[in-house]
Amino acid sequence: MSTHYRNRRLFSSGGRTVYTWSDYTNEVRRLSEDHDTIVINTDGGCSNNGYSNAQASYGVFFGPDSTFNECGELPHDLRQTSQTAELYAAKMALETVLSMVYNYEGYQMGGFERVVLFSDSAWLINGITNWIWTWERNGYRNSSGRVVSNWQLWEELHNMILEIQGNGFEVCFMHVNRESNREADALARSVLY
C-alpha cells in the first residue's frame, strides 16, 4: 500500500482550527469549509481501568439531538479497557456509516462524500492510519512478534473502512484534544456513572 494512500486516512486541517455546523435535517455535523464531509466524534471510557472489575463503555456523537448518537457498555467478551473502548467506539460509528451507505439508497445524507472521525486517542489514530498496514502484512503481530492487542477489533475496523471506501466514500481520522471531544466523552461516561 502506497504511503499516499495510507496518509489519506489521516485528516489534516493544515494547522487551522476546524469548525463544524449542525445539519439538523440530516442529523449530522459537517465541516464548515467542506459541506460534503460529515464529522463524528468517538470516545471510550473505562471505570477501574486495569483492574479485574473494570467496566468499559463507548460514546458516538453525530450531532445535537441526532438519532445516530449512541452509547453503551462494551460486550462482556471484550477486554474491559479504555483502549478497547476507543476502538469499539470507532467501530460503532463506522457501523452506522455503513448502515447509511446501504440503507439510505439515493439519500446519501444530503450528499456526503467523506467521513472524519474525531478522537482524543492518539493510540487509535496512529493505529488505524499508520500501524495497521504493517500489522495486516504480519498477520496482526507487532514488531516483537506478539499478537497485537485487540487484533480482531483492529482487523474489523480496517475492513469496514475498506468496505466504505469501496462504495465511493472516504474515511479519515483526526486527533483532537479532550475539550473538542466532550460530547462523545459525555455519552461514554453516562453509561458508567
Backbone as numpy.savetxt, mean C-alpha at the origin, in Angstrom:
# Nx Ny Nz CAx CAy CAz Cx Cy Cz
14.81 -7.32 -14.91 13.97 -6.16 -14.91 14.87 -4.92 -14.91
14.61 -4.00 -15.81 15.46 -2.82 -15.91 15.27 -1.91 -14.70
16.32 -1.14 -14.42 16.27 -0.19 -13.30 15.17 0.84 -13.53
14.98 1.27 -14.78 13.94 2.25 -15.09 12.56 1.72 -14.69
12.28 0.47 -15.04 10.98 -0.11 -14.72 10.80 -0.22 -13.22
11.86 -0.65 -12.52 11.79 -0.75 -11.07 11.52 0.60 -10.43
12.23 1.63 -10.90 12.11 2.96 -10.31 10.73 3.57 -10.55
9.99 3.08 -11.54 8.65 3.60 -11.78 7.73 3.31 -10.60
8.06 2.33 -9.78 7.23 2.03 -8.62 7.41 3.06 -7.51
8.47 3.81 -7.54 8.74 4.80 -6.51 8.26 6.15 -7.01
7.27 6.72 -6.35 6.72 8.01 -6.76 7.59 9.11 -6.20
7.98 10.03 -7.06 8.79 11.16 -6.63 8.03 12.45 -6.85
8.03 13.29 -5.85 7.38 14.59 -5.96 8.36 15.65 -6.43
9.58 15.26 -6.70 10.59 16.22 -7.13 10.94 17.20 -6.03
10.75 16.80 -4.78 11.06 17.66 -3.65 9.97 18.64 -3.30
8.89 18.64 -4.09 7.77 19.56 -3.82 6.79 18.91 -2.85
6.04 19.74 -2.15 4.97 19.26 -1.29 3.88 18.67 -2.17
3.35 17.53 -1.77 2.30 16.87 -2.53 0.95 17.27 -1.93
0.09 17.79 -2.78 -1.25 18.19 -2.35 -2.28 17.27 -3.00
-3.34 16.97 -2.24 -4.42 16.16 -2.78 -5.73 16.91 -2.62
-6.74 16.47 -3.36 -8.08 17.01 -3.21 -9.05 15.85 -3.17
-10.15 16.04 -2.49 -11.15 14.99 -2.32 -12.14 15.02 -3.46
-12.19 13.91 -4.19 -13.17 13.71 -5.26 -14.34 12.96 -4.61
-15.28 13.71 -4.06 -16.38 13.11 -3.30 -17.28 12.25 -4.17
-17.40 12.56 -5.44 -18.24 11.78 -6.34 -17.75 10.35 -6.43
-16.43 10.18 -6.53 -15.84 8.86 -6.69 -15.26 8.30 -5.40
-15.37 9.06 -4.29 -14.92 8.64 -2.97 -13.43 8.33 -2.87
-12.63 9.13 -3.57 -11.18 8.98 -3.54 -10.55 10.36 -3.40
-9.25 10.36 -3.15 -8.48 11.60 -3.22 -7.59 11.53 -4.45
-7.34 12.67 -5.05 -6.51 12.74 -6.24 -5.37 13.73 -6.01
-4.30 13.55 -6.77 -3.21 14.52 -6.72 -3.69 15.83 -7.34
-3.39 16.93 -6.70 -3.82 18.23 -7.21 -3.23 18.52 -8.59
-1.99 18.09 -8.79 -1.33 18.40 -10.07 -1.55 17.33 -11.13
-2.22 16.23 -10.78 -2.46 15.15 -11.73 -3.78 14.46 -11.37
-4.85 14.86 -11.97 -6.18 14.36 -11.61 -6.40 12.92 -12.02
-5.50 12.35 -12.80 -5.60 10.94 -13.20 -4.96 10.01 -12.17
-4.46 10.58 -11.07 -3.80 9.80 -10.02 -4.63 9.82 -8.75
-4.96 8.62 -8.24 -5.62 8.56 -6.94 -4.58 8.20 -5.88
-4.84 8.66 -4.68 -3.91 8.51 -3.57 -4.58 7.69 -2.48
-3.86 6.72 -1.95 -4.37 5.88 -0.87 -3.32 5.85 0.24
-3.72 6.17 1.45 -2.81 6.06 2.59 -3.01 4.70 3.25
-1.90 4.06 3.62 -1.97 2.77 4.31 -1.11 2.82 5.56
-1.53 2.08 6.58 -0.73 2.02 7.79 -1.05 0.73 8.53
-0.06 0.26 9.26 -0.24 -0.90 10.12 0.10 -0.52 11.54
-0.50 -1.20 12.47 -0.22 -0.95 13.87 -0.16 -2.26 14.62
0.45 -2.23 15.79 0.54 -3.45 16.58 0.68 -3.09 18.05
-0.24 -3.59 18.86 -0.10 -3.43 20.30 0.74 -4.59 20.82
1.61 -4.30 21.75 2.53 -5.30 22.31 3.43 -5.92 21.25
3.87 -5.09 20.31 4.73 -5.57 19.22 5.97 -6.28 19.79
6.26 -7.45 19.28 7.42 -8.20 19.73 7.13 -9.17 20.87
5.91 -9.17 21.38 5.54 -10.06 22.48 4.53 -11.10 22.01
4.40 -12.17 22.78 3.51 -13.27 22.39 2.04 -12.86 22.36
1.67 -11.82 23.08 0.28 -11.38 23.09 0.03 -10.21 22.12
0.91 -10.03 21.14 0.77 -8.94 20.17 -0.51 -9.10 19.36
-1.09 -7.97 19.00 -2.26 -7.94 18.13 -2.04 -6.83 17.10
-2.07 -7.19 15.83 -1.78 -6.24 14.77 -3.06 -5.87 14.01
-3.04 -4.66 13.44 -4.19 -4.16 12.69 -3.69 -3.33 11.50
-4.62 -3.01 10.62 -4.27 -2.22 9.44 -5.34 -1.15 9.22
-4.95 -0.11 8.49 -5.87 0.95 8.10 -5.58 1.37 6.67
-6.64 1.57 5.90 -6.54 2.00 4.50 -7.47 3.19 4.32
-6.90 4.33 3.91 -7.67 5.57 3.80 -7.69 6.06 2.36
-8.89 6.04 1.75 -9.07 6.55 0.39 -9.48 8.01 0.40
-10.25 8.41 1.40 -10.71 9.79 1.47 -11.75 9.96 2.55
-12.09 11.21 2.85 -13.08 11.48 3.89 -14.42 10.80 3.57
-14.92 10.04 4.52 -16.22 9.37 4.39 -16.32 8.40 3.21
-15.20 7.94 2.70 -15.22 7.00 1.57 -15.65 5.61 2.02
-16.49 4.97 1.24 -16.88 3.60 1.55 -15.73 2.62 1.28
-14.68 3.10 0.62 -13.51 2.26 0.37 -12.56 2.21 1.57
-12.68 3.15 2.50 -11.85 3.13 3.71 -12.10 1.83 4.44
-11.04 1.27 5.02 -11.24 0.06 5.80 -10.15 -0.10 6.86
-10.49 -0.91 7.84 -9.54 -1.24 8.88 -9.97 -2.57 9.49
-9.03 -3.21 10.15 -9.36 -4.48 10.79 -8.15 -5.11 11.43
-8.39 -6.20 12.12 -7.30 -6.98 12.71 -6.67 -7.83 11.62
-5.40 -8.13 11.79 -4.75 -9.07 10.89 -5.29 -10.47 11.17
-5.41 -11.29 10.13 -5.80 -12.68 10.37 -4.83 -13.32 11.37
-5.35 -14.18 12.21 -4.54 -14.77 13.28 -3.46 -15.72 12.77
-3.56 -16.18 11.52 -2.52 -17.05 10.98 -1.29 -16.28 10.51
-1.38 -14.94 10.48 -0.24 -14.11 10.12 0.52 -13.70 11.38
1.83 -13.44 11.21 2.64 -12.93 12.33 2.06 -11.60 12.78
1.87 -11.45 14.05 1.28 -10.24 14.61 2.39 -9.25 14.94
2.86 -8.55 13.91 3.93 -7.55 14.08 3.54 -6.29 13.31
4.20 -5.20 13.64 3.91 -3.95 12.93 4.34 -4.05 11.46
5.42 -4.76 11.18 5.85 -4.90 9.79 4.85 -5.71 8.97
4.37 -6.80 9.53 3.36 -7.59 8.83 2.12 -6.74 8.58
1.75 -5.93 9.56 0.58 -5.06 9.42 0.76 -4.04 8.31
1.96 -3.47 8.17 2.23 -2.52 7.08 2.03 -3.19 5.72
2.56 -4.38 5.58 2.42 -5.15 4.34 0.96 -5.47 4.05
0.26 -5.91 5.08 -1.13 -6.31 4.92 -1.99 -5.11 4.53
-1.71 -3.95 5.08 -2.46 -2.74 4.72 -2.30 -2.43 3.23
-1.08 -2.53 2.72 -0.86 -2.29 1.29 -1.60 -3.33 0.45
-1.58 -4.57 0.90 -2.29 -5.64 0.20 -3.78 -5.35 0.14
-4.37 -4.94 1.26 -5.80 -4.66 1.31 -6.16 -3.47 0.40
-5.30 -2.46 0.35 -5.53 -1.32 -0.53 -5.55 -1.77 -1.99
-4.58 -2.62 -2.35 -4.51 -3.07 -3.74 -5.63 -4.05 -4.08
-6.13 -4.79 -3.10 -7.30 -5.63 -3.36 -8.49 -4.76 -3.75
-8.65 -3.63 -3.09 -9.74 -2.71 -3.43 -9.52 -2.14 -4.83
-8.28 -1.78 -5.15 -7.98 -1.27 -6.49 -8.30 -2.32 -7.54
-7.91 -3.57 -7.29 -8.23 -4.65 -8.24 -9.73 -4.80 -8.41
-10.46 -4.68 -7.32 -11.92 -4.75 -7.39 -12.47 -3.62 -8.25
-11.88 -2.42 -8.13 -12.30 -1.29 -8.96 -12.02 -1.58 -10.44
-10.85 -2.13 -10.70 -10.44 -2.42 -12.07 -11.39 -3.43 -12.71
-11.76 -4.48 -11.97 -12.57 -5.55 -12.55 -14.07 -5.37 -12.41
-14.52 -4.67 -11.38 -15.96 -4.59 -11.12 -16.63 -3.31 -11.59
-15.85 -2.33 -11.93 -16.43 -1.07 -12.37 -16.11 -0.85 -13.85
-16.40 -1.85 -14.63 -16.09 -1.82 -16.05 -16.66 -0.56 -16.70
-15.81 0.17 -17.39 -16.22 1.39 -18.06 -16.24 2.60 -17.15
-16.40 2.39 -15.85 -16.49 3.50 -14.90 -15.11 4.08 -14.62
-14.16 3.22 -14.29 -12.75 3.56 -14.06 -12.55 4.76 -13.14
-13.35 4.87 -12.11 -13.16 5.87 -11.07 -12.94 7.27 -11.62
-13.69 7.64 -12.60 -13.56 8.99 -13.14 -12.27 9.17 -13.93
-11.70 8.09 -14.42 -10.54 8.18 -15.29 -9.19 8.06 -14.62
-9.05 7.30 -13.57 -7.72 7.19 -12.97 -6.81 6.31 -13.82
-5.55 6.68 -13.86 -4.54 5.92 -14.59 -3.45 5.42 -13.67
-3.32 6.04 -12.51 -2.24 5.72 -11.59 -2.77 5.72 -10.17
-2.20 4.84 -9.36 -2.50 4.76 -7.94 -1.19 4.98 -7.20
-1.19 5.89 -6.23 0.00 6.09 -5.39 -0.38 5.73 -3.96
0.33 4.76 -3.41 0.13 4.38 -2.01 1.11 5.16 -1.16
0.59 5.92 -0.21 1.41 6.65 0.76 1.57 5.76 1.99
2.79 5.64 2.47 3.06 4.88 3.68 4.16 5.56 4.47
4.08 5.46 5.80 5.16 6.00 6.63 6.19 4.92 6.95
6.10 3.77 6.29 7.04 2.67 6.50 8.10 2.64 5.41
9.30 3.12 5.74 10.41 3.06 4.77 10.71 1.61 4.40
10.53 0.70 5.35 10.76 -0.73 5.12 9.85 -1.25 4.01
8.56 -0.91 4.06 7.62 -1.32 3.01 8.01 -0.72 1.67
8.28 0.57 1.66 8.61 1.26 0.42 9.87 0.67 -0.21
10.93 0.50 0.58 12.17 -0.09 0.04 11.94 -1.52 -0.44
11.17 -2.27 0.33 10.93 -3.66 -0.04 10.22 -3.81 -1.36
9.16 -3.05 -1.59 8.35 -3.24 -2.79 8.88 -2.50 -4.01
9.72 -1.48 -3.79 10.27 -0.73 -4.94 11.69 -1.13 -5.29
12.38 -1.81 -4.39 13.79 -2.10 -4.62 14.15 -3.56 -4.37
13.98 -4.03 -3.14 14.46 -5.36 -2.77 13.68 -6.51 -3.41
12.40 -6.27 -3.75 11.53 -7.34 -4.23 12.09 -8.05 -5.45
12.77 -7.31 -6.31 13.28 -7.90 -7.56 14.35 -8.94 -7.26
15.24 -8.65 -6.33 16.28 -9.61 -5.95 15.67 -10.78 -5.20
14.75 -10.49 -4.29 14.09 -11.58 -3.55 13.38 -12.53 -4.50
12.67 -11.98 -5.47 11.95 -12.82 -6.43 12.93 -13.71 -7.20
14.00 -13.11 -7.66 15.02 -13.86 -8.42 15.66 -14.95 -7.57
15.78 -14.71 -6.24 16.43 -15.66 -5.34 15.45 -16.56 -4.60
14.22 -16.66 -5.09 13.24 -17.51 -4.42 12.82 -16.98 -3.06
12.74 -15.68 -2.94 12.36 -14.98 -1.70 13.30 -15.33 -0.55
14.57 -15.31 -0.88 15.63 -15.45 0.12 16.43 -14.16 0.13
16.88 -13.76 1.32 17.65 -12.52 1.44 19.12 -12.77 1.12
19.94 -11.76 1.26 21.36 -11.87 0.91 22.10 -12.86 1.80
21.54 -13.18 2.97 22.14 -14.17 3.87 21.68 -15.59 3.53
20.79 -15.72 2.55 20.28 -17.02 2.17 19.08 -17.48 2.98
18.63 -16.64 3.91 17.45 -16.99 4.72 16.17 -16.55 4.01
15.10 -17.26 4.30 13.80 -16.91 3.73 13.40 -15.53 4.24
12.94 -14.69 3.32 12.50 -13.34 3.67 11.27 -13.44 4.58
11.28 -12.68 5.65 10.15 -12.64 6.57 8.90 -12.18 5.82
7.80 -12.86 6.03 6.54 -12.55 5.36 6.61 -12.71 3.84
7.43 -13.64 3.38 7.65 -13.75 1.94 6.36 -13.97 1.16
5.38 -14.69 1.74 4.14 -14.92 1.01 3.38 -13.61 0.77
3.38 -12.72 1.77 2.73 -11.43 1.60 3.48 -10.57 0.58
4.80 -10.59 0.62 5.60 -9.84 -0.36 5.28 -10.34 -1.77
5.26 -11.65 -1.94 5.00 -12.22 -3.26 3.59 -11.86 -3.73
2.62 -11.95 -2.83 1.24 -11.62 -3.18 1.11 -10.14 -3.56
1.72 -9.26 -2.80 1.68 -7.84 -3.09 2.32 -7.54 -4.45
3.47 -8.12 -4.69 4.19 -7.94 -5.96 3.33 -8.41 -7.14
2.72 -9.57 -7.01 1.89 -10.11 -8.09 0.64 -9.27 -8.31
0.08 -8.71 -7.25 -1.09 -7.83 -7.41 -0.71 -6.57 -8.19
0.45 -6.03 -7.90 0.92 -4.84 -8.63 1.08 -5.18 -10.11
1.70 -6.32 -10.39 1.89 -6.74 -11.79 0.55 -6.94 -12.49
-0.44 -7.47 -11.78 -1.77 -7.66 -12.36 -2.44 -6.33 -12.66
-2.36 -5.39 -11.73 -2.94 -4.06 -11.96 -2.25 -3.39 -13.13
-0.92 -3.48 -13.17 -0.17 -2.89 -14.28 -0.53 -3.56 -15.61
-0.77 -4.86 -15.56 -1.15 -5.60 -16.76 -2.50 -5.15 -17.31
-3.29 -4.49 -16.51 -4.58 -3.95 -16.94 -4.48 -2.48 -17.34
-3.25 -1.97 -17.46 -3.04 -0.62 -17.97 -2.95 0.48 -16.93
-2.85 0.13 -15.65 -2.76 1.13 -14.60 -1.36 1.09 -13.99
-0.92 2.21 -13.50 0.39 2.30 -12.86 0.20 2.29 -11.34
1.09 1.59 -10.65 1.06 1.55 -9.19 2.40 2.06 -8.68
2.36 3.09 -7.83 3.57 3.68 -7.26 3.42 3.76 -5.73
4.55 3.92 -5.07 4.59 4.05 -3.62 5.38 5.29 -3.27
4.98 5.94 -2.18 5.71 7.12 -1.72 5.80 7.09 -0.20
7.00 7.34 0.29 7.21 7.42 1.73 6.78 8.80 2.21
5.95 8.82 3.25 5.49 10.07 3.84 5.78 10.04 5.33
5.80 11.21 5.94 6.01 11.25 7.39 4.72 10.84 8.10
4.84 10.56 9.39 3.69 10.08 10.16 2.52 11.06 10.15
2.83 12.34 10.21 1.78 13.36 10.20 0.96 13.31 8.91
1.61 13.00 7.81 0.92 12.91 6.52 0.16 11.60 6.36
0.26 10.74 7.34 -0.40 9.43 7.27 -1.39 9.25 8.43
-1.81 10.35 9.04 -2.59 10.26 10.27 -3.96 9.60 10.10
-4.60 9.75 8.93 -5.92 9.14 8.75 -5.83 7.62 8.72
-4.85 7.08 8.01 -4.67 5.62 7.96 -4.24 5.11 9.33
-3.39 5.87 10.01 -2.96 5.50 11.36 -4.15 5.45 12.31
-5.03 6.44 12.22 -6.22 6.47 13.09 -7.12 5.27 12.83
-7.26 4.87 11.58 -8.06 3.69 11.26 -7.43 2.44 11.87
-6.13 2.28 11.70 -5.44 1.09 12.25 -5.54 1.08 13.77
-5.35 2.21 14.40 -5.39 2.30 15.87 -6.80 2.08 16.41
-7.81 2.45 15.64 -9.19 2.31 16.12 -9.56 0.86 16.39
-8.88 -0.06 15.77 -9.15 -1.47 15.95 -8.52 -1.98 17.25
-7.39 -1.38 17.61 -6.62 -1.88 18.76 -6.99 -1.21 20.07
-7.42 0.03 20.03 -7.61 0.79 21.28 -9.02 1.30 21.42
